[in-house]
Amino acid sequence: MKAAVVPALGAPLVIRDVPIPEPGPGQVLVRIETCGLCHTDIHAARGDWPVKPKIPLIPGHEGVGVIEALGPSLTAGRPLVAIGQRVALPWLGYACGHCRYCVAGWETYCTTPAYMGYTMDGSYAEHAVAWASHVVPVPDAITSMDASPLTCAGVTAYKGLKVANPRPGETAMVVGIGGLGHLGLQYARLFGARTVAVDMYDEKLELAAELGADHVVNARGDQQAELAALGGIDVALVTVPSPQAMRAAHAALNPNGRLVIVGLPSDNHLDLPIFETVLSGKSVIGSLVGTRNDVADCFEFHARGLTKVITESRRIEDVNECFDEVLAGKVPARLVFEF
């Protein structure tokens, strides 16, 4: 099969012909149709984070495709999945189901997880192996092109807002109207909040307005004054891996405001004022993707016509150029590789 491979941390990806993997016990083989490009894939390829990925690595955790084969333990009895079923392969490739976090419904914090496109090979390839227990069925009403971004960008933004629990009458701000942010803005509207979109690019702010943002704010201007004039912010979802953007969002929070961080900066540090945090009762929440149920929720919203996914199709052969596009901020929302 054709695959985009990270041969060494920091090296450009190479397109290789590699053997089609065999599904082991509890696993399935999926013929990939689409896979979105997430900024995490770039971090993985560069080895930006303290915990390094496997090398060589096939990235990709927004894969969508059709099951072609079942592993040995799934061929008898009633399997969780079936050949011919279309499924998504999300970031959380596997969780044990037995630790205290899995049992409590917080499987994204499993003590022995596996991550697609990080600790196991992902979907930048014509085929991928996944755990049958953690693939998510894709409704017929959703195209594979739309389902891919929902599998990570969508569920990450949705889960971040879910834990912050914006309420009707509150103001929710989404910082960064890219792959995550353009969906987070729509989810904030579904929660009933008044929405504010913040970005430094005019075309991103125009997209936010088209998607129904109540207010748009250019981060290159006097952001704090504009946000104060709106009455401040109750929930801030920061989708960009920028400590500066996180500090600005924290400063804009009203008393009892909630700052949700989903982006992971390579320098791994964020300084915030303790005095203002304590006296105003502000919360800082880290949120890691979402559960299988959260992915299913995002699919359900989209199948009902409640969200719109902005995508552009790309070839996997152009993966390195696509990385450059993302880093340059030239991508409207989400790039998706089609196989």
Contacts in CASP RR format, 6 or more apart in sequence:
PFRMAT RR
TARGET T0000
AUTHOR 0000-0000-0000
METHOD contacts of the structure
MODEL  1
MKAAVVPALGAPLVIRDVPIPEPGPGQVLVRIETCGLCHTDIHAARGDWP
VKPKIPLIPGHEGVGVIEALGPSLTAGRPLVAIGQRVALPWLGYACGHCR
YCVAGWETYCTTPAYMGYTMDGSYAEHAVAWASHVVPVPDAITSMDASPL
TCAGVTAYKGLKVANPRPGETAMVVGIGGLGHLGLQYARLFGARTVAVDM
YDEKLELAAELGADHVVNARGDQQAELAALGGIDVALVTVPSPQAMRAAH
AALNPNGRLVIVGLPSDNHLDLPIFETVLSGKSVIGSLVGTRNDVADCFE
FHARGLTKVITESRRIEDVNECFDEVLAGKVPARLVFEF
1 17 0 8 1.000
1 18 0 8 1.000
1 19 0 8 1.000
1 20 0 8 1.000
1 125 0 8 1.000
1 126 0 8 1.000
1 127 0 8 1.000
2 15 0 8 1.000
2 16 0 8 1.000
2 17 0 8 1.000
2 125 0 8 1.000
2 126 0 8 1.000
2 316 0 8 1.000
2 339 0 8 1.000
3 15 0 8 1.000
3 16 0 8 1.000
3 17 0 8 1.000
3 18 0 8 1.000
3 58 0 8 1.000
3 124 0 8 1.000
3 125 0 8 1.000
3 126 0 8 1.000
4 13 0 8 1.000
4 14 0 8 1.000
4 15 0 8 1.000
4 58 0 8 1.000
4 59 0 8 1.000
4 124 0 8 1.000
4 125 0 8 1.000
4 316 0 8 1.000
4 319 0 8 1.000
5 13 0 8 1.000
5 14 0 8 1.000
5 15 0 8 1.000
5 16 0 8 1.000
5 18 0 8 1.000
5 56 0 8 1.000
5 57 0 8 1.000
5 58 0 8 1.000
6 13 0 8 1.000
6 44 0 8 1.000
6 45 0 8 1.000
6 53 0 8 1.000
6 55 0 8 1.000
6 56 0 8 1.000
6 57 0 8 1.000
6 58 0 8 1.000
6 59 0 8 1.000
7 13 0 8 1.000
7 14 0 8 1.000
7 55 0 8 1.000
7 56 0 8 1.000
8 55 0 8 1.000
8 56 0 8 1.000
9 45 0 8 1.000
9 46 0 8 1.000
9 47 0 8 1.000
9 52 0 8 1.000
9 53 0 8 1.000
9 55 0 8 1.000
10 45 0 8 1.000
10 46 0 8 1.000
10 47 0 8 1.000
11 45 0 8 1.000
12 320 0 8 1.000
13 45 0 8 1.000
13 59 0 8 1.000
13 124 0 8 1.000
13 319 0 8 1.000
13 320 0 8 1.000
13 323 0 8 1.000
15 316 0 8 1.000
15 317 0 8 1.000
15 319 0 8 1.000
18 58 0 8 1.000
18 125 0 8 1.000
20 29 0 8 1.000
20 126 0 8 1.000
20 127 0 8 1.000
21 29 0 8 1.000
21 121 0 8 1.000
21 127 0 8 1.000
21 128 0 8 1.000
21 129 0 8 1.000
22 29 0 8 1.000
22 129 0 8 1.000
23 29 0 8 1.000
23 69 0 8 1.000
23 70 0 8 1.000
23 71 0 8 1.000
23 129 0 8 1.000
24 71 0 8 1.000
24 72 0 8 1.000
24 73 0 8 1.000
24 129 0 8 1.000
25 71 0 8 1.000
25 72 0 8 1.000
25 73 0 8 1.000
25 74 0 8 1.000
26 71 0 8 1.000
26 72 0 8 1.000
26 73 0 8 1.000
26 74 0 8 1.000
26 131 0 8 1.000
26 132 0 8 1.000
26 133 0 8 1.000
27 71 0 8 1.000
27 74 0 8 1.000
27 129 0 8 1.000
27 130 0 8 1.000
27 131 0 8 1.000
27 132 0 8 1.000
28 67 0 8 1.000
28 69 0 8 1.000
28 70 0 8 1.000
28 71 0 8 1.000
28 74 0 8 1.000
28 81 0 8 1.000
28 87 0 8 1.000
28 129 0 8 1.000
28 130 0 8 1.000
28 131 0 8 1.000
28 132 0 8 1.000
28 135 0 8 1.000
29 67 0 8 1.000
29 68 0 8 1.000
29 69 0 8 1.000
29 70 0 8 1.000
29 71 0 8 1.000
29 127 0 8 1.000
29 128 0 8 1.000
29 129 0 8 1.000
30 63 0 8 1.000
30 65 0 8 1.000
30 66 0 8 1.000
30 67 0 8 1.000
30 68 0 8 1.000
30 87 0 8 1.000
30 89 0 8 1.000
30 123 0 8 1.000
30 127 0 8 1.000
30 128 0 8 1.000
30 129 0 8 1.000
30 130 0 8 1.000
30 135 0 8 1.000
31 65 0 8 1.000
31 66 0 8 1.000
31 67 0 8 1.000
31 68 0 8 1.000
31 126 0 8 1.000
31 127 0 8 1.000
32 63 0 8 1.000
32 64 0 8 1.000
32 65 0 8 1.000
32 123 0 8 1.000
32 125 0 8 1.000
32 126 0 8 1.000
32 127 0 8 1.000
32 128 0 8 1.000
32 339 0 8 1.000
33 64 0 8 1.000
33 65 0 8 1.000
33 66 0 8 1.000
33 86 0 8 1.000
33 144 0 8 1.000
33 338 0 8 1.000
33 339 0 8 1.000
34 62 0 8 1.000
34 63 0 8 1.000
34 64 0 8 1.000
34 65 0 8 1.000
34 144 0 8 1.000
34 145 0 8 1.000
34 147 0 8 1.000
34 148 0 8 1.000
34 336 0 8 1.000
34 337 0 8 1.000
34 338 0 8 1.000
34 339 0 8 1.000
35 60 0 8 1.000
35 62 0 8 1.000
35 63 0 8 1.000
35 64 0 8 1.000
35 122 0 8 1.000
35 123 0 8 1.000
35 124 0 8 1.000
35 148 0 8 1.000
35 336 0 8 1.000
35 337 0 8 1.000
35 339 0 8 1.000
36 60 0 8 1.000
36 62 0 8 1.000
36 63 0 8 1.000
36 148 0 8 1.000
36 149 0 8 1.000
36 152 0 8 1.000
36 334 0 8 1.000
36 335 0 8 1.000
36 336 0 8 1.000
36 337 0 8 1.000
37 62 0 8 1.000
37 314 0 8 1.000
37 319 0 8 1.000
37 322 0 8 1.000
37 323 0 8 1.000
37 326 0 8 1.000
37 334 0 8 1.000
37 335 0 8 1.000
37 336 0 8 1.000
37 337 0 8 1.000
38 60 0 8 1.000
38 61 0 8 1.000
38 62 0 8 1.000
38 152 0 8 1.000
38 153 0 8 1.000
39 241 0 8 1.000
39 263 0 8 1.000
39 326 0 8 1.000
40 61 0 8 1.000
40 91 0 8 1.000
40 118 0 8 1.000
40 152 0 8 1.000
40 264 0 8 1.000
41 59 0 8 1.000
41 60 0 8 1.000
41 61 0 8 1.000
41 117 0 8 1.000
41 124 0 8 1.000
41 323 0 8 1.000
42 48 0 8 1.000
42 323 0 8 1.000
42 326 0 8 1.000
42 327 0 8 1.000
43 49 0 8 1.000
43 264 0 8 1.000
43 266 0 8 1.000
44 53 0 8 1.000
44 57 0 8 1.000
44 59 0 8 1.000
44 117 0 8 1.000
44 118 0 8 1.000
45 57 0 8 1.000
45 59 0 8 1.000
45 323 0 8 1.000
47 53 0 8 1.000
48 266 0 8 1.000
49 264 0 8 1.000
49 266 0 8 1.000
49 268 0 8 1.000
50 268 0 8 1.000
53 117 0 8 1.000
53 118 0 8 1.000
53 119 0 8 1.000
54 118 0 8 1.000
54 119 0 8 1.000
54 120 0 8 1.000
54 121 0 8 1.000
57 117 0 8 1.000
57 118 0 8 1.000
57 121 0 8 1.000
58 117 0 8 1.000
58 121 0 8 1.000
58 122 0 8 1.000
58 123 0 8 1.000
58 124 0 8 1.000
58 125 0 8 1.000
58 128 0 8 1.000
59 117 0 8 1.000
59 118 0 8 1.000
59 122 0 8 1.000
59 124 0 8 1.000
60 116 0 8 1.000
60 117 0 8 1.000
60 122 0 8 1.000
60 123 0 8 1.000
60 124 0 8 1.000
61 89 0 8 1.000
61 90 0 8 1.000
61 91 0 8 1.000
61 93 0 8 1.000
61 115 0 8 1.000
61 116 0 8 1.000
61 117 0 8 1.000
61 118 0 8 1.000
61 122 0 8 1.000
61 123 0 8 1.000
61 151 0 8 1.000
61 152 0 8 1.000
62 88 0 8 1.000
62 89 0 8 1.000
62 90 0 8 1.000
62 123 0 8 1.000
62 148 0 8 1.000
62 149 0 8 1.000
62 151 0 8 1.000
62 152 0 8 1.000
62 153 0 8 1.000
62 336 0 8 1.000
63 88 0 8 1.000
63 89 0 8 1.000
63 116 0 8 1.000
63 122 0 8 1.000
63 123 0 8 1.000
63 128 0 8 1.000
63 148 0 8 1.000
63 151 0 8 1.000
64 86 0 8 1.000
64 87 0 8 1.000
64 88 0 8 1.000
64 89 0 8 1.000
64 123 0 8 1.000
64 138 0 8 1.000
64 144 0 8 1.000
64 147 0 8 1.000
64 148 0 8 1.000
64 151 0 8 1.000
65 86 0 8 1.000
65 87 0 8 1.000
65 88 0 8 1.000
65 89 0 8 1.000
65 138 0 8 1.000
65 144 0 8 1.000
66 84 0 8 1.000
66 85 0 8 1.000
66 86 0 8 1.000
66 87 0 8 1.000
67 81 0 8 1.000
67 82 0 8 1.000
67 83 0 8 1.000
67 84 0 8 1.000
67 85 0 8 1.000
67 86 0 8 1.000
67 87 0 8 1.000
67 135 0 8 1.000
68 83 0 8 1.000
68 84 0 8 1.000
68 127 0 8 1.000
69 83 0 8 1.000
70 79 0 8 1.000
70 81 0 8 1.000
70 83 0 8 1.000
70 132 0 8 1.000
71 132 0 8 1.000
74 80 0 8 1.000
74 81 0 8 1.000
74 132 0 8 1.000
79 132 0 8 1.000
80 132 0 8 1.000
80 133 0 8 1.000
81 87 0 8 1.000
81 132 0 8 1.000
81 135 0 8 1.000
81 137 0 8 1.000
85 137 0 8 1.000
86 137 0 8 1.000
86 138 0 8 1.000
86 144 0 8 1.000
87 130 0 8 1.000
87 135 0 8 1.000
87 136 0 8 1.000
87 137 0 8 1.000
87 138 0 8 1.000
88 135 0 8 1.000
88 136 0 8 1.000
88 137 0 8 1.000
88 138 0 8 1.000
88 147 0 8 1.000
88 148 0 8 1.000
88 150 0 8 1.000
88 151 0 8 1.000
88 295 0 8 1.000
88 299 0 8 1.000
89 116 0 8 1.000
89 122 0 8 1.000
89 123 0 8 1.000
89 128 0 8 1.000
89 130 0 8 1.000
89 135 0 8 1.000
89 151 0 8 1.000
90 116 0 8 1.000
90 134 0 8 1.000
90 136 0 8 1.000
90 151 0 8 1.000
90 152 0 8 1.000
90 155 0 8 1.000
90 289 0 8 1.000
90 290 0 8 1.000
90 292 0 8 1.000
90 295 0 8 1.000
91 115 0 8 1.000
91 116 0 8 1.000
91 118 0 8 1.000
91 152 0 8 1.000
91 289 0 8 1.000
92 107 0 8 1.000
92 108 0 8 1.000
92 110 0 8 1.000
92 113 0 8 1.000
92 115 0 8 1.000
92 116 0 8 1.000
92 134 0 8 1.000
92 289 0 8 1.000
92 290 0 8 1.000
92 291 0 8 1.000
92 292 0 8 1.000
93 113 0 8 1.000
93 114 0 8 1.000
93 115 0 8 1.000
93 116 0 8 1.000
93 120 0 8 1.000
93 130 0 8 1.000
93 131 0 8 1.000
93 134 0 8 1.000
94 113 0 8 1.000
94 114 0 8 1.000
94 120 0 8 1.000
94 131 0 8 1.000
94 133 0 8 1.000
94 134 0 8 1.000
95 102 0 8 1.000
95 107 0 8 1.000
95 108 0 8 1.000
95 110 0 8 1.000
95 112 0 8 1.000
95 113 0 8 1.000
95 134 0 8 1.000
96 102 0 8 1.000
96 110 0 8 1.000
96 111 0 8 1.000
96 112 0 8 1.000
96 113 0 8 1.000
97 103 0 8 1.000
97 107 0 8 1.000
97 110 0 8 1.000
99 110 0 8 1.000
99 111 0 8 1.000
99 112 0 8 1.000
101 107 0 8 1.000
101 109 0 8 1.000
101 110 0 8 1.000
101 111 0 8 1.000
102 110 0 8 1.000
105 291 0 8 1.000
106 291 0 8 1.000
107 291 0 8 1.000
107 292 0 8 1.000
108 159 0 8 1.000
108 288 0 8 1.000
108 289 0 8 1.000
108 290 0 8 1.000
108 291 0 8 1.000
109 288 0 8 1.000
113 119 0 8 1.000
114 120 0 8 1.000
114 131 0 8 1.000
116 122 0 8 1.000
116 123 0 8 1.000
116 128 0 8 1.000
116 130 0 8 1.000
117 123 0 8 1.000
117 124 0 8 1.000
120 129 0 8 1.000
121 128 0 8 1.000
121 129 0 8 1.000
122 128 0 8 1.000
124 316 0 8 1.000
124 319 0 8 1.000
124 337 0 8 1.000
125 316 0 8 1.000
125 339 0 8 1.000
126 339 0 8 1.000
134 292 0 8 1.000
136 151 0 8 1.000
136 292 0 8 1.000
136 295 0 8 1.000
136 296 0 8 1.000
136 299 0 8 1.000
137 296 0 8 1.000
138 144 0 8 1.000
138 147 0 8 1.000
138 299 0 8 1.000
139 299 0 8 1.000
139 300 0 8 1.000
139 303 0 8 1.000
141 302 0 8 1.000
141 303 0 8 1.000
142 150 0 8 1.000
142 299 0 8 1.000
142 302 0 8 1.000
142 303 0 8 1.000
145 309 0 8 1.000
145 311 0 8 1.000
145 313 0 8 1.000
145 336 0 8 1.000
145 338 0 8 1.000
146 302 0 8 1.000
146 309 0 8 1.000
146 311 0 8 1.000
147 299 0 8 1.000
147 302 0 8 1.000
148 311 0 8 1.000
148 334 0 8 1.000
148 336 0 8 1.000
149 179 0 8 1.000
149 183 0 8 1.000
149 309 0 8 1.000
149 311 0 8 1.000
149 333 0 8 1.000
149 334 0 8 1.000
149 336 0 8 1.000
150 183 0 8 1.000
150 295 0 8 1.000
150 298 0 8 1.000
150 299 0 8 1.000
150 302 0 8 1.000
150 307 0 8 1.000
150 309 0 8 1.000
151 295 0 8 1.000
152 289 0 8 1.000
153 179 0 8 1.000
153 180 0 8 1.000
153 181 0 8 1.000
153 183 0 8 1.000
153 334 0 8 1.000
154 179 0 8 1.000
154 180 0 8 1.000
154 183 0 8 1.000
154 184 0 8 1.000
154 187 0 8 1.000
154 298 0 8 1.000
155 289 0 8 1.000
155 290 0 8 1.000
155 294 0 8 1.000
155 295 0 8 1.000
155 297 0 8 1.000
155 298 0 8 1.000
156 180 0 8 1.000
156 262 0 8 1.000
156 287 0 8 1.000
156 289 0 8 1.000
156 290 0 8 1.000
157 174 0 8 1.000
157 180 0 8 1.000
157 181 0 8 1.000
157 183 0 8 1.000
157 184 0 8 1.000
157 187 0 8 1.000
157 237 0 8 1.000
157 239 0 8 1.000
157 262 0 8 1.000
158 183 0 8 1.000
158 184 0 8 1.000
158 187 0 8 1.000
158 290 0 8 1.000
158 294 0 8 1.000
158 297 0 8 1.000
158 298 0 8 1.000
159 287 0 8 1.000
159 288 0 8 1.000
159 289 0 8 1.000
159 290 0 8 1.000
159 291 0 8 1.000
159 294 0 8 1.000
160 237 0 8 1.000
160 260 0 8 1.000
160 262 0 8 1.000
160 285 0 8 1.000
160 286 0 8 1.000
160 287 0 8 1.000
161 172 0 8 1.000
161 184 0 8 1.000
161 187 0 8 1.000
161 188 0 8 1.000
161 191 0 8 1.000
161 235 0 8 1.000
161 237 0 8 1.000
161 260 0 8 1.000
162 294 0 8 1.000
163 260 0 8 1.000
163 285 0 8 1.000
163 286 0 8 1.000
163 287 0 8 1.000
164 172 0 8 1.000
164 235 0 8 1.000
164 237 0 8 1.000
164 258 0 8 1.000
164 260 0 8 1.000
164 285 0 8 1.000
165 191 0 8 1.000
165 258 0 8 1.000
166 172 0 8 1.000
166 188 0 8 1.000
166 191 0 8 1.000
166 192 0 8 1.000
166 193 0 8 1.000
166 234 0 8 1.000
166 235 0 8 1.000
167 191 0 8 1.000
167 192 0 8 1.000
167 193 0 8 1.000
168 191 0 8 1.000
168 192 0 8 1.000
168 193 0 8 1.000
169 192 0 8 1.000
169 193 0 8 1.000
169 194 0 8 1.000
170 193 0 8 1.000
170 194 0 8 1.000
170 234 0 8 1.000
170 235 0 8 1.000
171 193 0 8 1.000
171 194 0 8 1.000
171 195 0 8 1.000
171 196 0 8 1.000
171 230 0 8 1.000
171 231 0 8 1.000
171 232 0 8 1.000
171 233 0 8 1.000
171 234 0 8 1.000
171 235 0 8 1.000
172 188 0 8 1.000
172 191 0 8 1.000
172 193 0 8 1.000
172 194 0 8 1.000
172 195 0 8 1.000
172 196 0 8 1.000
172 233 0 8 1.000
172 234 0 8 1.000
172 235 0 8 1.000
172 236 0 8 1.000
172 237 0 8 1.000
173 195 0 8 1.000
173 196 0 8 1.000
173 197 0 8 1.000
173 198 0 8 1.000
173 227 0 8 1.000
173 233 0 8 1.000
173 235 0 8 1.000
173 236 0 8 1.000
173 237 0 8 1.000
173 249 0 8 1.000
173 252 0 8 1.000
174 181 0 8 1.000
174 184 0 8 1.000
174 185 0 8 1.000
174 188 0 8 1.000
174 195 0 8 1.000
174 196 0 8 1.000
174 197 0 8 1.000
174 198 0 8 1.000
174 208 0 8 1.000
174 237 0 8 1.000
174 239 0 8 1.000
175 198 0 8 1.000
175 199 0 8 1.000
175 219 0 8 1.000
175 236 0 8 1.000
175 237 0 8 1.000
175 238 0 8 1.000
175 239 0 8 1.000
175 240 0 8 1.000
175 245 0 8 1.000
175 248 0 8 1.000
175 249 0 8 1.000
176 197 0 8 1.000
176 198 0 8 1.000
176 199 0 8 1.000
176 204 0 8 1.000
176 238 0 8 1.000
176 239 0 8 1.000
176 240 0 8 1.000
176 245 0 8 1.000
177 185 0 8 1.000
177 197 0 8 1.000
177 198 0 8 1.000
177 199 0 8 1.000
177 204 0 8 1.000
177 205 0 8 1.000
177 207 0 8 1.000
177 208 0 8 1.000
177 333 0 8 1.000
178 199 0 8 1.000
178 204 0 8 1.000
178 239 0 8 1.000
178 331 0 8 1.000
178 332 0 8 1.000
178 333 0 8 1.000
178 334 0 8 1.000
179 239 0 8 1.000
179 310 0 8 1.000
179 331 0 8 1.000
179 333 0 8 1.000
179 334 0 8 1.000
180 239 0 8 1.000
180 262 0 8 1.000
181 237 0 8 1.000
181 239 0 8 1.000
182 207 0 8 1.000
182 208 0 8 1.000
182 211 0 8 1.000
182 310 0 8 1.000
182 333 0 8 1.000
183 298 0 8 1.000
183 307 0 8 1.000
183 309 0 8 1.000
184 237 0 8 1.000
184 239 0 8 1.000
185 195 0 8 1.000
185 197 0 8 1.000
185 208 0 8 1.000
185 211 0 8 1.000
185 212 0 8 1.000
185 213 0 8 1.000
186 211 0 8 1.000
186 306 0 8 1.000
186 307 0 8 1.000
186 308 0 8 1.000
187 301 0 8 1.000
187 307 0 8 1.000
188 195 0 8 1.000
188 235 0 8 1.000
188 237 0 8 1.000
189 195 0 8 1.000
189 212 0 8 1.000
190 301 0 8 1.000
190 306 0 8 1.000
190 307 0 8 1.000
193 234 0 8 1.000
193 235 0 8 1.000
194 214 0 8 1.000
194 215 0 8 1.000
195 212 0 8 1.000
195 213 0 8 1.000
195 214 0 8 1.000
195 215 0 8 1.000
196 213 0 8 1.000
196 214 0 8 1.000
196 215 0 8 1.000
196 216 0 8 1.000
196 217 0 8 1.000
196 227 0 8 1.000
196 230 0 8 1.000
196 233 0 8 1.000
197 204 0 8 1.000
197 205 0 8 1.000
197 208 0 8 1.000
197 209 0 8 1.000
197 213 0 8 1.000
197 215 0 8 1.000
197 216 0 8 1.000
197 217 0 8 1.000
198 216 0 8 1.000
198 217 0 8 1.000
198 218 0 8 1.000
198 219 0 8 1.000
198 223 0 8 1.000
198 245 0 8 1.000
198 249 0 8 1.000
199 205 0 8 1.000
199 208 0 8 1.000
199 216 0 8 1.000
199 218 0 8 1.000
199 219 0 8 1.000
200 218 0 8 1.000
200 219 0 8 1.000
200 220 0 8 1.000
201 329 0 8 1.000
202 218 0 8 1.000
203 332 0 8 1.000
204 332 0 8 1.000
205 216 0 8 1.000
205 217 0 8 1.000
205 218 0 8 1.000
207 310 0 8 1.000
207 332 0 8 1.000
207 333 0 8 1.000
208 216 0 8 1.000
209 216 0 8 1.000
211 308 0 8 1.000
215 230 0 8 1.000
217 223 0 8 1.000
217 226 0 8 1.000
217 227 0 8 1.000
219 245 0 8 1.000
219 248 0 8 1.000
223 248 0 8 1.000
223 252 0 8 1.000
224 248 0 8 1.000
224 251 0 8 1.000
224 252 0 8 1.000
227 233 0 8 1.000
227 252 0 8 1.000
228 252 0 8 1.000
231 254 0 8 1.000
232 252 0 8 1.000
232 253 0 8 1.000
232 254 0 8 1.000
233 249 0 8 1.000
233 252 0 8 1.000
233 253 0 8 1.000
233 254 0 8 1.000
233 257 0 8 1.000
234 253 0 8 1.000
234 254 0 8 1.000
234 256 0 8 1.000
234 257 0 8 1.000
234 258 0 8 1.000
235 257 0 8 1.000
235 258 0 8 1.000
235 260 0 8 1.000
236 249 0 8 1.000
236 250 0 8 1.000
236 252 0 8 1.000
236 253 0 8 1.000
236 257 0 8 1.000
236 258 0 8 1.000
236 259 0 8 1.000
236 260 0 8 1.000
237 260 0 8 1.000
237 262 0 8 1.000
238 245 0 8 1.000
238 246 0 8 1.000
238 249 0 8 1.000
238 259 0 8 1.000
238 260 0 8 1.000
238 261 0 8 1.000
238 262 0 8 1.000
238 263 0 8 1.000
239 262 0 8 1.000
239 263 0 8 1.000
240 263 0 8 1.000
241 263 0 8 1.000
241 264 0 8 1.000
241 265 0 8 1.000
241 266 0 8 1.000
242 265 0 8 1.000
243 265 0 8 1.000
243 267 0 8 1.000
243 269 0 8 1.000
243 270 0 8 1.000
243 271 0 8 1.000
246 259 0 8 1.000
246 261 0 8 1.000
246 270 0 8 1.000
246 272 0 8 1.000
247 270 0 8 1.000
247 271 0 8 1.000
247 272 0 8 1.000
249 259 0 8 1.000
250 259 0 8 1.000
250 272 0 8 1.000
250 273 0 8 1.000
250 276 0 8 1.000
250 277 0 8 1.000
250 282 0 8 1.000
250 284 0 8 1.000
251 276 0 8 1.000
253 259 0 8 1.000
253 280 0 8 1.000
253 282 0 8 1.000
254 280 0 8 1.000
255 280 0 8 1.000
255 281 0 8 1.000
255 282 0 8 1.000
256 280 0 8 1.000
256 281 0 8 1.000
256 282 0 8 1.000
256 283 0 8 1.000
257 280 0 8 1.000
257 281 0 8 1.000
257 282 0 8 1.000
257 283 0 8 1.000
258 282 0 8 1.000
258 283 0 8 1.000
258 285 0 8 1.000
259 282 0 8 1.000
259 283 0 8 1.000
259 284 0 8 1.000
259 285 0 8 1.000
260 285 0 8 1.000
260 286 0 8 1.000
260 287 0 8 1.000
261 270 0 8 1.000
261 284 0 8 1.000
261 285 0 8 1.000
261 286 0 8 1.000
261 287 0 8 1.000
262 286 0 8 1.000
262 287 0 8 1.000
262 288 0 8 1.000
272 284 0 8 1.000
276 282 0 8 1.000
277 284 0 8 1.000
298 307 0 8 1.000
301 307 0 8 1.000
302 309 0 8 1.000
309 333 0 8 1.000
309 334 0 8 1.000
310 332 0 8 1.000
310 333 0 8 1.000
310 334 0 8 1.000
311 333 0 8 1.000
311 334 0 8 1.000
311 335 0 8 1.000
311 336 0 8 1.000
312 331 0 8 1.000
312 332 0 8 1.000
312 333 0 8 1.000
312 334 0 8 1.000
312 335 0 8 1.000
312 336 0 8 1.000
313 335 0 8 1.000
313 336 0 8 1.000
313 337 0 8 1.000
313 338 0 8 1.000
314 322 0 8 1.000
314 335 0 8 1.000
314 336 0 8 1.000
314 337 0 8 1.000
314 338 0 8 1.000
315 337 0 8 1.000
315 338 0 8 1.000
316 337 0 8 1.000
316 339 0 8 1.000
319 337 0 8 1.000
322 335 0 8 1.000
322 337 0 8 1.000
325 331 0 8 1.000
325 335 0 8 1.000
326 335 0 8 1.000
END
